[in-house]
């Protein structure tokens, strides 16, 4: 099964996904936040494969909380990936 292209390169990025994301950011009053959608998807993919799919959105929430406290998106995503990759097999 071929991997999907990064979200920002998908056909519906500009027509559907980006406008939706902008509207959500506006409603949450976080319009000025610099979000790297593809980086977040990469990190949640690591979690989905390394732990469980249901933990991917939870990890994104925790990354958001870390960023709100001052971490960079990259360092927060990288920290989640390190913990996930170091996770002892169940």
N, C-alpha and C positions, 0 to 999 in steps of 0.2 A: 504494500500500500504506500503510495507516494505521499510525502509530507506536504501539507498545505504551505503556500507561500506565507511570509510574514503578513500579519493582519493589514499593515499599511500598504501592502502591495496587492491585496485582494481586490477583485473587480468592484466590489460594492463599498470600498473604503470611503471614497469621497461622496458617493451618492446617498449612502445609508448609515454606515457605521460612524463616521466622523461627525455628521450632524447630530446623531443621537447622543454621542459622547459629549459634544459641546453643550447640548441641552441639559443633560444630566449634571455636568459640571456647573452650569449656570444655576440650576435648581438647588444644588448643594453649596452654592456660594464658594466654589473653588475654581472658578474660571481661570485664574492666573497661575494655576499649578502647572509646572512643566512635567508632562507625563510622557514617558517612553513606552507606548503601548506594546511594542514588539519585545522590549526587555521584560515587562511584566509577564507576557505570555510565555516567554522562554522559561522564566522562573517557575510559573505555575505548572508548566509541562514537566519540569524536573520533579516537582512535588507529586503531581498526578501519577507519574511512573514510579517514583521512588518510595512513596508512602501509600497514598490512596487518592483517587480522583476527587473525592469529597473534601479533601483537605486543601485542594488548590485554591478555591475562593477564600478559605480561611487564612491561608498564607498571604494572599493578596491584601486582605484586611489588616493583618499584622504588619506587613510592609508599609501600608499606608499610615498606620499608627506610628511606626518608627520614623517615617519621613516627617510626619507632623511634629515629632519631638526633635527634629533636626538632623537626622541621618540623611545621607544622599540616597536616591533611589537605587543606584548601583550597589552601594555598600549594604543596604538592607536586602536586596535581592540576592547578592552574593552570600550573605550570612545564612539566609534560608537554604540556599543550595548546598552550602558546606554542611550544615546540620543534616540535611536530607541525605547527602551522599555518605556521611559518616554513620548514619543510622544502622544499628545492628539489625541483621536480618531477623524477621519475626519468626 
